[in-house]
Amino acid sequence: MSPGKRPPKNPSALRMVGELLALFRKAAGFTQATLGARLVIAESTIAAYEQGRRPLPLDTAGLMDQVLDTKGALAVTVANMPEIDQFPLWAESYIQHEREAIALSWYDTLVVPGLLQTPEFARTLLGQRVPAYDEDEIETKVAGRAERQEILHRKCPPTLSFVVWEPALKMAIAEPLVRRDQLSFLRECANLPGLSLQVLALDAPENAGTAGPFTLLETSEHQHLAYTESQRGSQWVSDPGEVSVLERKYAMLRSQALSPEATKGLLDRLLGEQ
């Protein structure tokens, strides 16, 4: 971890396995390079395991237990990681990556991306959660969502790209005035420097994003990460091959969506209909 950086309060199970591996490795007197040489694994791969950027395979954990004389501790830990959210994205960890990213690309299908939501729209969405949040939880989350929007207005903002499927703009899940204010905010954001907003039209003949929403991040160290969500949980994707697949999907989505200028025209028309 870089000097001065505060570790997340709630590290993921993936990160905890990495920290355990690093502890055992050092106690056994190995460097990442010497352990990698002993196991015929690249030093960079050992580093990725320890930093929580790559899941430690169960068979590899077993081999490490033998070399490090850890009595099966690594294999037992890996084998008993939770099935759901095995590699969970804790909120603070994600927000830290989002805050420090130099580039962020976000595809969403049924809701406006969180970074582009007005407080009232966010409050409406959070109020519809099942099981329900209490009022204090809703207000805390609305405030946090608004605070994240600081990155939109920095003197040197990150490069931001959003592709939103058209139904997210038309669903009647909020009061008309709230929907209008949300569309107005999107129209304002579409003019921000370094931000590209594109709508994937409902009648587009092709859609590379039918598998669901995802977010791509590039860190200041030029590490490429992805984040996906589903009904059953959330997950970081750090494997370069898997991130590459999502990057190619996003590139295709941008080519299939309306251009940024055409998106502004669509937003103007939707506002005229309100």
C-alpha positions in Angstrom: 0.0 0.0 0.0 1.3 3.5 -0.9 2.6 5.6 2.0 -0.1 7.7 3.6 -3.0 5.7 2.2 -5.5 4.5 4.8 -6.5 0.9 4.5 -10.2 0.2 4.1 -12.1 -0.5 7.3 -13.8 -3.5 5.7 -11.3 -5.3 3.5 -12.9 -7.9 1.2 -12.4 -11.6 1.7 -10.1 -11.6 -1.2 -7.9 -8.9 0.4 -7.9 -10.8 3.7 -6.6 -14.0 2.0 -3.8 -11.9 0.4 -2.8 -10.4 3.7 -2.7 -13.9 5.3 -0.5 -15.2 2.5 1.9 -12.2 2.9 2.1 -12.8 6.6 2.9 -16.6 6.2 5.4 -15.9 3.4 7.4 -13.4 5.4 7.3 -15.6 8.5 8.8 -18.4 6.4 11.6 -16.2 5.1 10.5 -16.0 1.5 10.3 -12.9 -0.8 7.6 -12.8 -3.4 10.3 -13.6 -6.0 11.8 -16.6 -4.1 8.3 -18.0 -3.3 7.3 -17.6 -7.0 10.5 -19.3 -8.1 9.9 -22.2 -5.7 6.3 -22.7 -7.0 7.1 -21.8 -10.6 4.7 -18.8 -10.4 5.5 -15.3 -11.7 6.5 -12.8 -9.0 3.8 -10.5 -10.3 1.2 -13.2 -9.7 2.2 -13.6 -6.1 2.0 -9.9 -5.7 -1.5 -9.9 -7.2 -2.6 -12.6 -4.8 -1.3 -10.7 -1.8 -2.8 -7.3 -2.9 -6.2 -8.9 -3.4 -6.2 -8.3 -7.1 -6.5 -11.9 -8.1 -8.2 -14.8 -6.3 -5.9 -17.5 -4.9 -6.8 -20.9 -6.5 -7.5 -23.7 -4.0 -4.9 -26.0 -5.5 -2.3 -23.2 -5.4 -3.2 -22.5 -1.8 -2.5 -26.1 -0.9 0.9 -26.0 -2.6 1.7 -22.8 -0.7 0.7 -24.5 2.6 3.3 -27.2 1.9 6.1 -24.8 1.1 5.3 -22.4 3.9 4.5 -25.2 6.4 1.2 -23.5 7.4 -0.6 -26.8 8.2 -3.4 -26.2 5.5 -4.4 -22.8 6.8 -4.5 -21.1 3.4 -6.4 -24.0 1.7 -9.0 -24.0 4.5 -9.4 -20.2 4.3 -9.9 -20.3 0.6 -12.3 -23.3 0.7 -14.5 -21.6 3.3 -14.9 -18.2 1.7 -18.6 -17.2 1.4 -20.3 -18.5 -1.7 -22.3 -15.3 -2.2 -20.1 -12.2 -2.5 -17.0 -14.4 -2.3 -15.0 -11.3 -3.5 -17.3 -8.6 -2.2 -17.0 -4.9 -2.9 -17.3 -3.1 0.4 -18.6 0.4 0.0 -15.6 2.2 1.4 -13.2 0.3 -0.7 -15.1 1.0 -3.9 -15.6 4.7 -3.1 -11.8 5.0 -2.5 -11.1 3.5 -5.9 -13.7 5.8 -7.5 -12.4 8.8 -5.8 -8.8 8.2 -6.9 -9.6 6.9 -10.4 -8.1 8.7 -13.4 -10.7 7.2 -15.7 -14.1 5.7 -15.1 -16.6 4.1 -17.6 -20.0 3.1 -16.4 -22.8 1.2 -18.2 -26.2 1.1 -16.6 -29.5 -0.4 -17.8 -32.5 0.3 -15.6 -31.5 3.3 -13.4 -29.5 6.4 -13.9 -25.8 5.8 -12.7 -25.4 6.7 -9.1 -22.8 9.4 -9.8 -25.4 11.3 -12.0 -28.4 11.0 -9.7 -30.0 14.0 -8.0 -30.7 13.8 -4.3 -34.4 13.5 -4.8 -34.1 10.8 -7.4 -31.6 8.9 -5.2 -34.0 9.2 -2.3 -36.8 7.8 -4.4 -34.7 4.8 -5.5 -33.5 4.1 -2.0 -37.0 4.4 -0.6 -38.1 1.5 -2.9 -35.5 -1.0 -1.6 -36.7 -4.4 -0.4 -36.1 -5.0 2.5 -36.6 -1.3 3.3 -34.1 1.1 4.7 -35.2 3.2 7.6 -35.3 7.0 7.1 -31.9 7.6 8.7 -30.2 5.1 6.5 -31.8 6.6 3.4 -30.6 10.1 4.3 -27.1 8.9 5.1 -26.9 7.1 1.8 -28.3 10.1 -0.2 -25.7 12.4 1.4 -22.9 9.9 0.6 -24.1 9.7 -3.0 -24.1 13.5 -3.3 -20.6 13.7 -1.8 -19.3 11.3 -4.4 -20.2 13.8 -7.1 -17.3 16.0 -6.1 -15.2 14.2 -8.7 -17.5 15.7 -11.5 -16.4 19.2 -10.6 -12.7 18.9 -9.8 -10.3 21.4 -11.4 -8.7 18.3 -13.1 -11.5 15.7 -13.2 -11.0 12.1 -14.2 -12.0 11.1 -17.7 -15.7 9.9 -17.3 -17.8 8.0 -19.8 -21.4 6.9 -19.2 -23.6 4.7 -21.4 -27.2 4.5 -20.2 -29.9 2.3 -21.7 -32.9 4.5 -22.7 -35.5 2.8 -20.4 -33.5 4.2 -17.4 -34.6 7.7 -18.5 -38.3 6.8 -19.0 -39.3 4.6 -16.1 -42.0 6.2 -14.0 -40.4 5.3 -10.7 -40.4 8.9 -9.4 -42.8 11.8 -9.3 -42.9 13.9 -12.6 -41.0 16.8 -11.1 -38.3 14.6 -9.7 -37.9 12.9 -13.1 -37.7 16.3 -14.8 -35.1 17.5 -12.4 -33.1 14.3 -13.0 -33.2 14.8 -16.8 -32.2 18.5 -16.3 -29.2 17.4 -14.2 -28.2 14.8 -16.8 -28.4 17.5 -19.5 -26.1 19.7 -17.4 -23.6 16.9 -16.8 -23.5 16.2 -20.5 -21.7 19.6 -20.9 -19.1 19.0 -18.2 -15.5 18.9 -19.5 -14.0 15.4 -19.6 -17.4 13.7 -19.4 -19.2 11.8 -22.1 -22.8 10.8 -21.8 -24.4 8.5 -24.3 -27.8 6.9 -24.4 -28.2 3.4 -25.9 -31.6 3.7 -27.7 -34.3 1.2 -27.0 -34.7 0.5 -30.7 -30.9 0.1 -31.2 -30.5 -3.1 -33.4 -27.5 -4.3 -31.3 -26.8 -4.2 -27.6 -23.5 -5.6 -26.2 -24.7 -5.0 -22.6 -27.5 -7.5 -22.3 -25.7 -9.3 -19.5 -26.2 -6.4 -17.2 -24.5 -3.2 -15.8 -20.8 -2.8 -15.0 -18.2 -0.2 -14.2 -14.6 0.1 -15.4 -11.9 1.9 -13.5 -8.3 2.9 -14.2 -6.3 3.7 -11.1 -3.5 6.3 -10.8 -1.1 3.3 -11.1 -2.8 2.4 -14.4 -4.3 -0.7 -13.0 -7.5 -1.7 -14.8 -10.4 -3.0 -12.6 -14.1 -3.7 -13.1 -17.1 -3.9 -10.9 -20.3 -5.8 -11.5 -23.5 -6.0 -9.6 -26.4 -8.5 -9.6 -29.3 -9.5 -7.4 -27.1 -11.9 -5.5 -24.2 -9.6 -4.8 -21.3 -7.5 -6.1 -17.8 -8.3 -7.3 -14.5 -6.8 -8.2 -13.0 -8.1 -11.4 -9.2 -7.8 -11.5 -8.1 -10.6 -13.7 -6.7 -8.9 -16.8 -8.5 -11.3 -19.2 -11.9 -10.8 -17.6 -11.4 -7.0 -17.5 -10.4 -7.0 -21.1 -13.7 -8.7 -22.0 -15.7 -6.0 -20.2 -13.5 -3.2 -21.8 -14.3 -4.7 -25.3 -18.0 -4.8 -24.4 -17.9 -1.2 -23.3 -16.2 -0.1 -26.5 -18.9 -1.9 -28.5 -21.6 -0.3 -26.4 -20.2 3.2 -27.2 -20.3 2.4 -30.9 -23.9 1.2 -30.6 -25.2 4.1 -28.5 -26.2 7.6 -29.7 -23.3 10.0 -30.0 -22.9 12.5 -27.1 -24.4 15.3 -29.3 -27.4 13.1 -30.3 -27.8 12.2 -26.6 -28.1 15.9 -25.7 -30.8 16.2 -28.4 -32.7 13.3 -26.9 -32.5 14.8 -23.4 -33.8 18.1 -24.8 -36.7 16.3 -26.4 -37.5 14.4 -23.2 -37.5 17.6 -21.2 -39.8 19.2 -23.7 -42.3 16.4 -23.2 -42.3 16.8 -19.4 
